[in-house]
Amino acid sequence: MPYSQAYGDHFYCRTDGRLECGHVFLDGNGLPSRWAAGGDFVIGELGFGTGLNFCETWRQWRSARTATGRLHFVSFERFPLPKAAIGRALSHWPEIDREREALFEHWPEAPEGDGAIELELDAQTRLTVVCGPALERLRASGLAFDAFYLDGFAPSRNPDMWSAELIGEVFGHTRPGGTFATYAAAGFVRRNLIAAGFAVERRPGFAGKREMLCGRRP
Ligand SMILES: C[S@@+](CC[C@H](N)C(=O)[O-])C[C@H]1O[C@@H](n2cnc3c(N)ncnc32)[C@H](O)[C@@H]1O
């Protein structure tokens, strides 16, 4: 169970991080049904961590995508994990063996804390991990996103990943009609999302957690 000493938090919920990803990030962003339209779809993630969210998304994308669909998954990560740590964490889930093996094969041994990791994983799936502080890197990004996964540790442990400034950048880089989802339900996170301009909805959280948040850029 990967745990960050620096932030004093787990990388995902202890019940089942893969199922949590499906409930919070995919369902919360209306996926996979939005992929039925085909065309390009860009997901932004704050916090790549072990790549669990990416692998589960790629697995679901593979079975739901249309012949014309192309997914670009762009994740912002300050401290990219070494290859061995990613392989170890993801081997817990046989359901994503295929995705783990492909990610592991291409992932650098010990990624630099700067720059970007660019992987063309199949003809319809591209992964970019932008290394460095999310606020600076997202601010400098020219991309527009269809959906955001906000996954930067608990807001109480890592408030920088939930600041008004960063959430403002998330809003600014979301296409009109685009969405976000997060397991976070803290009052200041919800207020920052609303102040940025999102229409915010509360939903039941995963595994007995009372609430999570998701929403749309009008
Ligand atoms: C909860 S974990 C993400 C879990 C991940 N999505 C997964 O599937 O394993 C949070 C991640 O955010 C990263 N992080 C924390 N603060 C950051 C910052 N200011 N900028 C970019 N990444 C940050 C941490 O290094 C950590 O990998």
The ligand as an ORCA input file, in Angstrom:
! r2SCAN-3c Opt
* xyz 0 1
  C      -2.834     10.835     -4.076
  S      -1.355     10.788     -5.018
  C      -1.932     10.458     -6.670
  C      -2.355      9.041     -6.903
  C      -2.371      8.694     -8.356
  N      -3.316      9.395     -9.147
  C      -2.391      7.206     -8.623
  O      -3.170      6.780     -9.520
  O      -1.606      6.493     -7.991
  C      -0.910     12.487     -5.132
  C       0.262     12.788     -6.032
  O       0.389     14.207     -6.130
  C       1.759     14.541     -6.210
  N       1.912     15.944     -5.807
  C       1.760     16.466     -4.557
  N       1.906     17.800     -4.586
  C       2.113     18.148     -5.881
  C       2.307     19.378     -6.566
  N       2.308     20.546     -5.914
  N       2.470     19.354     -7.909
  C       2.452     18.175     -8.584
  N       2.277     16.984     -7.992
  C       2.098     16.958     -6.664
  C       2.421     13.559     -5.267
  O       3.789     13.405     -5.560
  C       1.589     12.286     -5.516
  O       2.201     11.464     -6.477
*
